[in-house]
Amino acid sequence: MIDHMGFRVRDLAVSRRFYEACVRTIGLQVIDNTAESFLIGRSAEAPIPFIWVGTAQPAFWTSGHTTSSSPIHIGFRAANRAAVDAFYEAAMAAGGRDNGAPGPRGPAAMKYYGAYVLDPDGNNIEAGVRE
């Protein structure tokens, strides 16, 4: 459904360390892009869909866009509960802040298990599995 999305961060090195630590637990990779950005995707060989993360302002963004003026929410799909738990633990160890420990979410009929962390810029990052 989504080809790509992107968001800016304040400190690329700090953000890269955070995302490298937690996305590998759910089968994703941080992929080199430019000196001012990286991608999150399946692999360098299968880069689409991807999330662009960078400090530069892309040419097509307006001057009104400011880093983390409106925190975003990204929900990553995990393979199982163990992956959700590993994501949460890795994110916390890499400097993330708790925003909802792993557990059931929503109505029971949803059969959803997820965890929420805040990245170094305050964005709400989630990993979850629908069982």
DSSP file (Angstrom, degrees, kcal/mol; ACC not computed):
  #  RESIDUE AA STRUCTURE BP1 BP2  ACC     N-H-->O    O-->H-N    N-H-->O    O-->H-N    TCO  KAPPA ALPHA  PHI   PSI    X-CA   Y-CA   Z-CA
    1    1 A M              0   0    0      0, 0.0     2,-0.5     0, 0.0     0, 0.0   0.000 360.0 360.0 360.0 -44.1    0.0    0.0    0.0
    2    2 A I        -     0   0    0      1,-0.2     3,-0.1     3,-0.0     0, 0.0  -0.888 360.0-171.9-106.0 131.4    2.8    2.5    0.9
    3    3 A D        -     0   0    0     -2,-0.5    47,-1.5     1,-0.4     2,-0.3   0.890  68.6 -31.1 -82.6 -46.4    5.8    2.8   -1.4
    4    4 A H  E     -a   50   0A   0     45,-0.2    -1,-0.4    44,-0.1     2,-0.3  -0.986  50.8-170.4-164.6 164.2    7.8    5.1    0.9
    5    5 A M  E     -a   51   0A   0     45,-1.4    47,-3.2    -2,-0.3     2,-0.3  -0.939  12.3-160.4-150.6 169.1    7.6    7.8    3.6
    6    6 A G  E     -a   52   0A   0     -2,-0.3     2,-0.3    45,-0.2    47,-0.2  -0.997   9.9-177.4-154.7 157.2   10.2   10.0    5.2
    7    7 A F  E     -a   53   0A   0     45,-2.1    47,-1.6    -2,-0.3     2,-0.2  -0.989  25.1-117.4-153.6 154.9   10.9   12.1    8.2
    8    8 A R  E     -a   54   0A   0     -2,-0.3    60,-0.4    45,-0.2     2,-0.3  -0.620  23.4-165.2 -94.7 152.6   13.6   14.4    9.5
    9    9 A V        -     0   0    0     45,-2.2     3,-0.2    -2,-0.2    58,-0.1  -0.888  24.2-130.1-130.2 162.2   15.7   13.9   12.7
   10   10 A R  S    S+     0   0    0     -2,-0.3     2,-0.5     1,-0.3    -1,-0.1   0.902  97.3  28.1 -78.6 -43.5   18.0   16.2   14.6
   11   11 A D     >  -     0   0    0      1,-0.1     4,-2.4    43,-0.0    -1,-0.3  -0.931  63.6-166.2-128.9 106.0   21.0   13.9   15.0
   12   12 A L  H  > S+     0   0    0     -2,-0.5     4,-2.8     1,-0.2     5,-0.2   0.886  88.5  50.9 -61.9 -42.5   21.5   11.3   12.2
   13   13 A A  H  > S+     0   0    0      2,-0.2     4,-2.2     1,-0.2    -1,-0.2   0.915 112.0  46.6 -64.1 -43.2   24.1    9.3   14.1
   14   14 A V  H  > S+     0   0    0      2,-0.2     4,-2.0     1,-0.2    -1,-0.2   0.932 115.6  46.1 -63.8 -45.9   22.0    9.0   17.2
   15   15 A S  H  X S+     0   0    0     -4,-2.4     4,-2.8     1,-0.2     5,-0.3   0.896 110.5  53.2 -65.2 -40.1   18.9    8.0   15.2
   16   16 A R  H  X S+     0   0    0     -4,-2.8     4,-2.9    -5,-0.2     5,-0.2   0.929 108.8  49.2 -62.4 -44.5   20.8    5.5   13.1
   17   17 A R  H  X S+     0   0    0     -4,-2.2     4,-1.7     2,-0.2    -1,-0.2   0.913 112.6  49.2 -59.9 -42.2   22.1    3.7   16.2
   18   18 A F  H  X S+     0   0    0     -4,-2.0     4,-1.8     2,-0.2    -2,-0.2   0.958 115.7  41.0 -61.4 -52.7   18.5    3.6   17.6
   19   19 A Y  H  X S+     0   0    0     -4,-2.8     4,-2.4     1,-0.2     5,-0.4   0.869 111.1  56.1 -69.9 -35.9   17.0    2.2   14.4
   20   20 A E  H  X S+     0   0    0     -4,-2.9     4,-0.7    -5,-0.3    -1,-0.2   0.899 109.8  48.7 -59.4 -38.5   19.8   -0.2   13.7
   21   21 A A  H  < S+     0   0    0     -4,-1.7     4,-0.3    -5,-0.2    -2,-0.2   0.908 121.3  29.9 -69.0 -42.9   19.3   -1.7   17.2
   22   22 A C  H >< S+     0   0    0     -4,-1.8     3,-0.8    68,-0.2     4,-0.3   0.836 110.9  57.6 -95.6 -31.3   15.5   -2.1   17.0
   23   23 A V  H ><>S+     0   0    0     -4,-2.4     5,-2.3     1,-0.2     3,-1.3   0.798  96.0  64.7 -74.1 -24.3   14.5   -2.8   13.4
   24   24 A R  G ><5S+     0   0    0     -4,-0.7     3,-1.4    -5,-0.4    -1,-0.2   0.806  92.1  65.5 -65.2 -25.7   16.7   -5.8   12.9
   25   25 A T  G < 5S+     0   0    0     -3,-0.8    -1,-0.3    -4,-0.3    62,-0.2   0.696 106.1  42.7 -68.6 -17.7   14.6   -7.6   15.6
   26   26 A I  G < 5S-     0   0    0     -3,-1.3    -1,-0.3    -4,-0.3    -2,-0.2   0.106 127.4 -94.1-115.8  20.6   11.6   -7.4   13.2
   27   27 A G  T < 5S+     0   0    0     -3,-1.4     2,-0.2     1,-0.3    -3,-0.2   0.676  85.8 118.5  82.8  19.0   13.5   -8.4   10.0
   28   28 A L      < -     0   0    0     -5,-2.3     2,-0.3    -6,-0.1    -1,-0.3  -0.699  45.9-147.5-112.1 168.4   14.3   -4.9    8.7
   29   29 A Q  E     -B   41   0A   0     12,-3.2    12,-2.2    -2,-0.2     2,-0.6  -0.937  18.2-122.4-132.4 154.5   17.6   -3.2    8.0
   30   30 A V  E     -B   40   0A   0     -2,-0.3     2,-0.4    10,-0.2    10,-0.2  -0.885  37.4-160.1 -90.9 127.2   19.1    0.3    8.0
   31   31 A I  E     -B   39   0A   0      8,-3.2     8,-2.8    -2,-0.6    12,-0.0  -0.913  19.4-111.4-116.6 133.5   20.4    0.9    4.5
   32   32 A D  E     +B   38   0A   0     -2,-0.4     6,-0.2     6,-0.2     3,-0.1  -0.318  46.1 154.4 -58.8 142.7   23.0    3.5    3.5
   33   33 A N  E     -     0   0A   0      4,-0.9     2,-0.3     1,-0.5     5,-0.2   0.441  57.6 -26.1-132.6 -75.5   21.6    6.3    1.4
   34   34 A T  E >   -B   37   0A   0      3,-1.6     3,-1.2     1,-0.0    -1,-0.5  -0.814  66.1 -93.1-135.6 178.4   23.5    9.6    1.6
   35   35 A A  T 3  S+     0   0    0     -2,-0.3     3,-0.1     1,-0.2    -3,-0.0   0.715 128.5  42.0 -65.4 -18.8   25.7   11.4    4.1
   36   36 A E  T 3  S+     0   0    0      1,-0.1    19,-2.5    18,-0.0    20,-0.9   0.274 120.6  28.8-111.5   8.9   22.6   13.1    5.4
   37   37 A S  E <   -BC  34  54A   0     -3,-1.2    -3,-1.6    17,-0.2    -4,-0.9  -0.994  51.3-161.9-161.1 162.4   20.1   10.2    5.4
   38   38 A F  E     -BC  32  53A   0     15,-2.7    15,-2.8    -2,-0.3     2,-0.3  -0.926  20.0-128.8-140.4 167.9   19.5    6.4    5.7
   39   39 A L  E     -BC  31  52A   0     -8,-2.8    -8,-3.2    -2,-0.3     2,-0.5  -0.860   4.0-146.9-116.7 152.9   16.7    4.1    4.7
   40   40 A I  E     +BC  30  51A   0     11,-2.0    11,-1.9    -2,-0.3     2,-0.3  -0.991  46.7 120.3-115.5 123.3   14.8    1.5    6.7
   41   41 A G  E    S-B   29   0A   0    -12,-2.2   -12,-3.2    -2,-0.5     9,-0.1  -0.901  74.5 -76.6-162.1-171.8   13.7   -1.4    4.5
   42   42 A R  S    S-     0   0    0      4,-0.6     2,-0.3     7,-0.5    -1,-0.1   0.931  98.7 -43.2 -67.7 -45.7   13.9   -5.1    3.9
   43   43 A S        -     0   0    0      3,-0.8    -1,-0.3   -14,-0.1     3,-0.1  -0.968  52.9 -96.0-172.2 168.2   17.4   -5.0    2.4
   44   44 A A  S    S+     0   0    0     -2,-0.3    -1,-0.1     1,-0.2    -2,-0.1   0.814 125.8  52.2 -65.2 -29.2   19.6   -3.1   -0.1
   45   45 A E  S    S+     0   0    0      1,-0.3    -1,-0.2     2,-0.1    -3,-0.0   0.765 122.2  29.4 -77.8 -26.6   18.6   -5.7   -2.7
   46   46 A A  S    S+     0   0    0     -3,-0.1    -3,-0.8     1,-0.1    -4,-0.6  -0.616  75.4 158.3-129.5  71.0   14.8   -5.2   -2.0
   47   47 A P        +     0   0    0      0, 0.0    -1,-0.1     0, 0.0    -7,-0.1   0.576  31.0 118.6 -79.4  -9.7   14.7   -1.5   -0.9
   48   48 A I        +     0   0    0     -7,-0.1     2,-0.2     2,-0.1   -44,-0.1  -0.910  62.2  37.5-112.6 131.9   11.0   -0.8   -1.6
   49   49 A P  S    S+     0   0    0      0, 0.0    -7,-0.5     0, 0.0     2,-0.3   0.507  90.0 162.4 -76.2 160.6    8.9    0.0    0.4
   50   50 A F  E     -a    4   0A   0    -47,-1.5   -45,-1.4    -2,-0.2     2,-0.5  -0.955  39.3-133.7-144.6 162.9   11.2    2.1    2.5
   51   51 A I  E     -aC   5  40A   0    -11,-1.9   -11,-2.0    -2,-0.3     2,-0.4  -0.990  23.1-146.0-116.6 124.1   11.3    4.8    5.2
   52   52 A W  E     -aC   6  39A   0    -47,-3.2   -45,-2.1    -2,-0.5     2,-0.4  -0.772  17.1-176.1 -89.1 131.6   13.7    7.7    4.5
   53   53 A V  E     +aC   7  38A   0    -15,-2.8   -15,-2.7    -2,-0.4     2,-0.3  -0.995  21.5 135.7-129.0 124.5   15.3    9.2    7.7
   54   54 A G  E     -aC   8  37A   0    -47,-1.6   -45,-2.2    -2,-0.4   -17,-0.2  -0.970  57.1-128.8-160.1 173.3   17.5   12.2    7.4
   55   55 A T  S    S+     0   0    0    -19,-2.5   -18,-0.1    -2,-0.3     2,-0.1   0.624  82.9  87.9-101.9 -20.3   18.7   15.6    8.5
   56   56 A A  S    S-     0   0    0    -20,-0.9    -2,-0.1     1,-0.1   -47,-0.1  -0.409  79.7-122.0 -76.8 154.9   18.5   17.3    5.1
   57   57 A Q        -     0   0    0     -2,-0.1    -1,-0.1   -49,-0.1    -2,-0.1  -0.887  29.9-125.6 -97.4 114.7   15.3   18.9    3.9
   58   58 A P    >   -     0   0    0      0, 0.0     3,-2.0     0, 0.0     0, 0.0  -0.233  21.2-115.6 -56.9 148.2   14.3   17.3    0.6
   59   59 A A  T 3  S+     0   0    0      1,-0.3    -2,-0.0     0, 0.0     0, 0.0   0.774 113.1  56.6 -58.0 -29.3   13.7   19.9   -2.1
   60   60 A F  T 3  S+     0   0    0      2,-0.1     2,-0.3     0, 0.0    -1,-0.3   0.473  87.8  93.1 -87.5  -0.2   10.0   19.1   -2.4
   61   61 A W  S <  S-     0   0    0     -3,-2.0     2,-0.1     1,-0.1    -4,-0.0  -0.701  78.0-120.7 -89.1 146.1    9.3   19.9    1.3
   62   62 A T    >   -     0   0    0     -2,-0.3     3,-1.6     1,-0.1    -1,-0.1  -0.355  22.8-108.8 -82.0 164.9    8.3   23.4    2.1
   63   63 A S  T 3  S+     0   0    0      1,-0.3    -1,-0.1    -2,-0.1    -2,-0.0   0.668 112.4  72.7 -66.7 -16.0   10.1   25.7    4.5
   64   64 A G  T 3  S+     0   0    0      2,-0.0     2,-0.4     0, 0.0    -1,-0.3   0.633  73.1 100.0 -74.5 -13.9    7.3   25.3    7.0
   65   65 A H    <   -     0   0    0     -3,-1.6     2,-0.4     4,-0.0    -4,-0.0  -0.612  52.8-178.2 -77.2 126.3    8.4   21.7    7.8
   66   66 A T    >   -     0   0    0     -2,-0.4     3,-1.7   -58,-0.0     4,-0.4  -0.959  36.7 -91.5-125.2 146.4   10.4   21.6   11.0
   67   67 A T  T 3  S-     0   0    0     -2,-0.4   -58,-0.1     1,-0.3   -12,-0.0  -0.325 102.3 -15.0 -58.6 123.4   12.0   18.5   12.6
   68   68 A S  T 3  S+     0   0    0    -60,-0.4    -1,-0.3     2,-0.2   -59,-0.0   0.693  87.3 133.4  56.1  25.8    9.6   16.8   15.1
   69   69 A S  S <  S+     0   0    0     -3,-1.7    -2,-0.1     1,-0.3    -1,-0.1   0.821  87.1  25.8 -70.1 -27.2    7.3   19.8   15.3
   70   70 A S  S    S-     0   0    0     -4,-0.4    -1,-0.3     0, 0.0    -2,-0.2  -0.849  96.3-135.7-131.0  95.7    4.5   17.2   14.9
   71   71 A P        -     0   0    0      0, 0.0     2,-0.2     0, 0.0    52,-0.1  -0.149  21.6-140.7 -53.1 146.2    5.8   13.8   16.2
   72   72 A I        -     0   0    0      2,-0.0    52,-2.2     0, 0.0     2,-0.4  -0.578   1.3-136.3-104.3 168.4    4.9   10.9   13.9
   73   73 A H  E     -d  124   0B   0     -2,-0.2     2,-0.4    50,-0.2    52,-0.2  -0.997  17.7-176.7-126.8 128.1    3.7    7.4   14.5
   74   74 A I  E     -d  125   0B   0     50,-2.1    52,-3.0    -2,-0.4     2,-0.6  -0.995   8.6-161.1-124.0 127.1    5.1    4.4   12.7
   75   75 A G  E     -d  126   0B   0     -2,-0.4     2,-0.3    50,-0.2    52,-0.2  -0.930   8.5-161.5-108.8 112.3    3.8    0.9   13.3
   76   76 A F  E     -d  127   0B   0     50,-3.4    52,-2.2    -2,-0.6     2,-0.4  -0.717  19.0-123.5 -90.4 141.7    6.1   -1.9   12.1
   77   77 A R  E     -d  128   0B   0     -2,-0.3     2,-0.3    50,-0.2    52,-0.2  -0.715  27.0-161.1 -84.2 131.3    4.7   -5.4   11.6
   78   78 A A        -     0   0    0     50,-3.2    52,-0.3    -2,-0.4   -52,-0.1  -0.756  22.5-128.5-108.8 159.1    6.4   -8.1   13.6
   79   79 A A  S    S-     0   0    0     -2,-0.3     2,-0.3     1,-0.2    -1,-0.1   0.818  81.4 -20.2 -76.1 -31.8    6.4  -11.9   13.0
   80   80 A N  S  > S-     0   0    0      1,-0.1     4,-1.7    49,-0.0     3,-0.3  -0.943  76.3 -80.6-164.2 177.8    5.3  -12.9   16.5
   81   81 A R  H  > S+     0   0    0     -2,-0.3     4,-2.8     1,-0.2     5,-0.2   0.871 122.6  58.5 -62.0 -37.9    5.2  -11.8   20.1
   82   82 A A  H  > S+     0   0    0      1,-0.2     4,-2.5     2,-0.2    -1,-0.2   0.888 105.7  49.7 -60.7 -38.5    8.9  -12.7   20.7
   83   83 A A  H  > S+     0   0    0     -3,-0.3     4,-2.6     2,-0.2    -1,-0.2   0.890 109.9  50.9 -67.4 -39.0    9.9  -10.2   17.9
   84   84 A V  H  X S+     0   0    0     -4,-1.7     4,-2.4     2,-0.2    -2,-0.2   0.938 112.0  47.2 -61.1 -46.7    7.7   -7.5   19.5
   85   85 A D  H  X S+     0   0    0     -4,-2.8     4,-2.4     1,-0.2    -2,-0.2   0.912 113.0  48.5 -60.9 -43.4    9.4   -8.1   22.9
   86   86 A A  H  X S+     0   0    0     -4,-2.5     4,-2.7     2,-0.2     5,-0.2   0.896 109.8  52.6 -65.3 -40.6   12.8   -8.1   21.3
   87   87 A F  H  X S+     0   0    0     -4,-2.6     4,-2.8     2,-0.2     5,-0.2   0.944 110.9  47.0 -57.5 -50.2   12.0   -4.9   19.4
   88   88 A Y  H  X S+     0   0    0     -4,-2.4     4,-2.5     1,-0.2    -2,-0.2   0.934 114.0  46.6 -60.1 -48.7   11.0   -3.2   22.7
   89   89 A E  H  X S+     0   0    0     -4,-2.4     4,-2.3     1,-0.2    -1,-0.2   0.911 114.5  47.2 -62.4 -43.6   14.0   -4.4   24.6
   90   90 A A  H  X S+     0   0    0     -4,-2.7     4,-1.4     2,-0.2    -1,-0.2   0.905 112.4  49.8 -65.6 -41.5   16.4   -3.4   21.8
   91   91 A A  H  <>S+     0   0    0     -4,-2.8     5,-2.9    -5,-0.2    -2,-0.2   0.915 112.0  47.7 -63.5 -42.9   14.8    0.1   21.4
   92   92 A M  H ><5S+     0   0    0     -4,-2.5     3,-1.4     1,-0.2    -2,-0.2   0.913 111.6  50.0 -64.6 -42.4   15.0    0.7   25.2
   93   93 A A  H 3<5S+     0   0    0     -4,-2.3    -1,-0.2     1,-0.3    -2,-0.2   0.766 107.5  56.4 -66.5 -24.9   18.7   -0.4   25.3
   94   94 A A  T 3<5S-     0   0    0     -4,-1.4    -1,-0.3    -5,-0.2    -2,-0.2   0.234 133.2 -83.8 -93.8  13.6   19.4    1.9   22.4
   95   95 A G  T < 5S+     0   0    0     -3,-1.4    -3,-0.2     1,-0.3    -2,-0.1   0.507  81.4 142.8 101.7   4.9   18.1    5.0   24.1
   96   96 A G      < -     0   0    0     -5,-2.9     2,-0.4    -6,-0.2    -1,-0.3  -0.311  44.4-129.4 -70.8 162.5   14.4    4.8   23.4
   97   97 A R  E     -E  118   0B   0     21,-2.0    21,-2.9    22,-0.1     2,-0.0  -0.931  26.6-102.4-115.9 140.8   11.8    5.8   26.0
   98   98 A D  E     +E  117   0B   0     -2,-0.4    19,-0.2    19,-0.2     3,-0.1  -0.331  44.0 160.5 -60.7 133.1    8.9    3.6   27.1
   99   99 A N  S    S-     0   0    0     17,-2.3    18,-0.2     1,-0.1    -1,-0.1   0.114  79.1 -13.3-135.6  17.0    5.6    4.6   25.6
  100  100 A G  S    S-     0   0    0     16,-0.5    16,-3.0    15,-0.0     3,-0.1   0.094  71.8-128.4 144.6  98.4    3.8    1.3   26.2
  101  101 A A        -     0   0    0     14,-0.2    13,-0.2     1,-0.2   -16,-0.1  -0.131  50.7 -70.6 -60.1 159.4    5.4   -2.0   27.2
  102  102 A P  S    S+     0   0    0      0, 0.0    13,-0.2     0, 0.0    -1,-0.2  -0.217  82.4 108.3 -54.5 137.2    4.6   -5.1   25.1
  103  103 A G  E    S-F  114   0B   0     11,-1.7    11,-2.6    -3,-0.1     2,-0.0  -0.954  70.2 -47.2 172.2 175.5    1.1   -6.4   25.6
  104  104 A P  E     -F  113   0B   0      0, 0.0     2,-0.3     0, 0.0     9,-0.3  -0.362  54.6-161.7 -63.3 144.2   -2.3   -6.8   24.2
  105  105 A R  E     -F  112   0B   0      7,-2.6     7,-0.7     2,-0.1     5,-0.1  -0.958  42.5  -4.3-130.7 147.0   -3.7   -3.7   22.5
  106  106 A G  S    S-     0   0    0     -2,-0.3     5,-0.1     5,-0.1     6,-0.1  -0.055 107.5 -15.5  70.4-172.0   -7.2   -2.6   21.6
  107  107 A P    >>  -     0   0    0      0, 0.0     3,-2.0     0, 0.0     4,-0.6  -0.287  68.6-113.7 -63.1 150.4  -10.4   -4.7   21.8
  108  108 A A  G >4 S+     0   0    0      1,-0.3     3,-1.2     2,-0.2    -3,-0.1   0.825 115.2  64.8 -55.0 -33.5   -9.9   -8.4   22.3
  109  109 A A  G 34 S+     0   0    0      1,-0.3    -1,-0.3     2,-0.1    -3,-0.1   0.741  91.7  64.3 -64.1 -22.1  -11.4   -9.1   18.9
  110  110 A M  G <4 S-     0   0    0     -3,-2.0    -1,-0.3    -5,-0.1    -2,-0.2   0.799  87.1-155.5 -70.9 -28.0   -8.4   -7.2   17.3
  111  111 A K    <<  +     0   0    0     -3,-1.2    20,-3.1    -4,-0.6     2,-0.4   0.932  36.4 154.7  50.4  52.1   -6.0   -9.9   18.6
  112  112 A Y  E     -FG 105 130B   0     -7,-0.7    -7,-2.6    -5,-0.3     2,-0.4  -0.923  30.0-171.0-117.1 135.5   -3.2   -7.4   18.5
  113  113 A Y  E     +FG 104 129B   0     16,-2.3    16,-2.5    -2,-0.4     2,-0.3  -0.994  25.2 153.9-124.0 123.6    0.0   -7.5   20.6
  114  114 A G  E     -FG 103 128B   0    -11,-2.6   -11,-1.7    -2,-0.4     2,-0.3  -0.923  32.3-148.0-148.3 170.1    2.2   -4.5   20.4
  115  115 A A  E     - G   0 127B   0     12,-2.0    12,-1.8    -2,-0.3     2,-0.4  -0.988  13.3-152.7-140.8 146.7    4.8   -2.3   22.1
  116  116 A Y  E     + G   0 126B   0    -16,-3.0   -17,-2.3    -2,-0.3   -16,-0.5  -0.974  15.5 171.1-126.2 134.7    5.5    1.5   21.8
  117  117 A V  E     -EG  98 125B   0      8,-2.7     8,-3.4    -2,-0.4     2,-0.5  -0.962  30.1-125.7-134.7 155.1    8.7    3.4   22.3
  118  118 A L  E     -EG  97 124B   0    -21,-2.9   -21,-2.0    -2,-0.3     6,-0.2  -0.897  27.3-139.8 -99.4 128.4    9.7    7.0   21.7
  119  119 A D    >   -     0   0    0      4,-2.4     3,-2.3    -2,-0.5  -104,-0.1  -0.141  40.8 -81.2 -76.1 179.9   12.7    7.4   19.4
  120  120 A P  T 3  S+     0   0    0      0, 0.0    -1,-0.1     0, 0.0  -105,-0.1   0.714 133.3  47.6 -59.3 -19.8   15.4   10.1   20.1
  121  121 A D  T 3  S-     0   0    0      2,-0.1    -2,-0.0  -106,-0.0  -106,-0.0   0.341 122.5-102.4-101.7   6.5   13.2   12.8   18.5
  122  122 A G    <   +     0   0    0     -3,-2.3     2,-0.2     1,-0.3   -26,-0.0   0.561  69.9 148.7  87.9   8.4   10.1   11.8   20.4
  123  123 A N        -     0   0    0    -52,-0.1    -4,-2.4     1,-0.1     2,-0.7  -0.553  51.9-118.8 -75.8 141.9    8.4    9.9   17.5
  124  124 A N  E     -dG  73 118B   0    -52,-2.2   -50,-2.1    -2,-0.2     2,-0.5  -0.731  34.3-172.6 -85.8 112.1    6.1    7.1   18.6
  125  125 A I  E     -dG  74 117B   0     -8,-3.4    -8,-2.7    -2,-0.7     2,-0.3  -0.920   4.1-172.8-112.6 130.2    7.5    3.9   17.1
  126  126 A E  E     -dG  75 116B   0    -52,-3.0   -50,-3.4    -2,-0.5     2,-0.4  -0.889  18.0-166.7-124.6 147.1    5.5    0.6   17.4
  127  127 A A  E     +dG  76 115B   0    -12,-1.8   -12,-2.0    -2,-0.3     2,-0.3  -0.998  26.8 159.9-127.6 135.6    6.1   -3.0   16.6
  128  128 A G  E     -dG  77 114B   0    -52,-2.2   -50,-3.2    -2,-0.4     2,-0.4  -0.982  28.5-147.9-153.1 162.1    3.1   -5.3   16.7
  129  129 A V  E     - G   0 113B   0    -16,-2.5   -16,-2.3    -2,-0.3     2,-0.6  -0.998  12.8-143.1-134.2 137.7    1.6   -8.6   15.5
  130  130 A R  E       G   0 112B   0     -2,-0.4   -18,-0.2   -52,-0.3   -19,-0.1  -0.895 360.0 360.0 -98.3 120.5   -1.9   -9.5   14.6
  131  131 A E              0   0    0    -20,-3.1   -19,-0.1    -2,-0.6   -20,-0.1   0.439 360.0 360.0 -99.3 360.0   -2.6  -13.1   15.9
